[in-house]
């Protein structure tokens, strides 16, 4: 996969890997996605902010980050000198202006792509629609622009079509689902109450979102949600994903990038495909047409 134009890329999901503490792991990806950057410094939500569940993980980090000025002046140059893969910058905000002002300042050689985080379940969202934010950012940056969307949307096809019409170069899906877990005393395990739910149980949701998106658009799709092994990645490709991102699995397995990459090729061959890319969209062939 690595190194071919238009080839399937393996990335990390934003916020699931610290490149400074694990640069060797970050360099195993085809591109590295930063933690989400907001205009101002954010300490994030109060602890407890992470909790394991029976089938996954809840987090309510709250977009903790050093803020845009520190990111641009210190974090980004240091990151570029630490890892040797392209850098995708995840951008967040609480208004269309927040997104636009950050995108305006990302016209730098270190930035390969901008991913607009439009769906974090742990903070208040911008009042503008995803399409409005994409359209405004498209007007100020020539960088490739991907929109990261929520699985909570009722009509993923409609959402993706609107994002495409607004000027996005691709979509990332899915962000975490909103969830709650209780402790032995029946209190919420997270201080904020609800958090973003990720892990193996999210895979069917991700498969459905990717399938719906691929039926609506030809844009590149970075798919994530419950990927633990090569078979999981291949299923997302079969539903229409052009790229794969690893998230929760990285907290437990630092070898996941190499392992999943190798397993993906083996699973593709086992399914009768020469390359993983050859399985792109095959699941759509089995989707029944609606009855008249």
Buried (B, 14 or more C-beta within 10 A) or exposed (E): BEEEEEBBBBBBBBBBBEBEEBBEBBBBBBBBBBBBBBBEEBEBBEEBBBBBBEEBBBBBBBBBBBBBEEBBEEBBEEBBEEBEBBBBBBBBBBBBBBBBBBBEBBEEEBBBBBBBBBBBBBBEBBEBBBBBBBBBBBEBBEBBBBBBBBBBBEEBBEBBBBBBEBBBBBBBBBBBBBBBBEEEEEEBBBBBEBBBBBBBBBBEBBBBBBBBBBBBBEBBBBBBBBBBBBBBBBBBBBBBBBBBBBBBBBBEBBEBBEBBBEBBBBBBEEBEBEBBBEBBBBBEEEEEEEEE
